[in-house]
Amino acid sequence: MELKDKIIVVTGGASGIGRAMAIRFKAEGAKQVVAVDINIDGAEATAELIGGVAMSADVSKEEDIQRVIEATEDTIGPIDLFCSNAGVGMAESINSANKEWQMSWDINVMSHVYASRHLLPRMISRGGGYFLNTSSAAGLLNQIGGAAYGVTKHAAVGFGEWLAIHHQHQGIKVSMLCPQAVRTPMTDNDNDATAAAASNGMIEPEELCDTVVEGLRSETFMILPHPIVLDYMRNKTSNYDRWIGGMNKLMKKIAGLA
């Protein structure tokens, strides 16, 4: 997909990866970019930077995502690219509160389902469309710390696969964005999950956007801003037991147990 003249929605658009993508998409010639976030002040700040549109939404609520889709298509035009980017990191362990696990599921997984549920029929009726869903390298390799994050990001990748398998023949394109550590408000901490993700360095959101634009242009399913993740994936599948052992050693090192 070339981004020129496209109408694009970006959730989580108030800061971090979402804001960087909104800015880059506009620089690539997008017709209009809609920055969506529960933080409406941040979304409006992003929109102001690019002459875009801001909308408020809690992506864990299906009715909010439905409203964003309907408002965009009614007032701006048909959505060419929907970037389901908003995410959350909570529920560090199995002992975390159930409500934290549920919130992780609702934001990191169900937000993708809701967007697809309400936009797919529209896209199919006009011959196609594109979903860019943000997961994480944790969705491929799991996570040291961040129990619910690793689990739900795996589920997000699984849903993206299902979406592509079932609708590719109807003109629906799907890409999964799976970075390691990116310098955003979510990684502005010193917990175990961030330390593990940043073991290969932390990139800036603007650098990530180079890979995103390239991946969208080539319509690649798996977009990996950190190329080493592909090597890790191959190591994982070639010898699962060895990979689990290596991850356990990393966990002990980060936790100060080794």
Summary of the structure (lengths in Angstrom):
residues: 258
radius of gyration: 17.8
end to end distance: 47.2
largest distance: 57.8
contacts: 915
relative contact order: 0.12
helix: 56%
strand: 14%
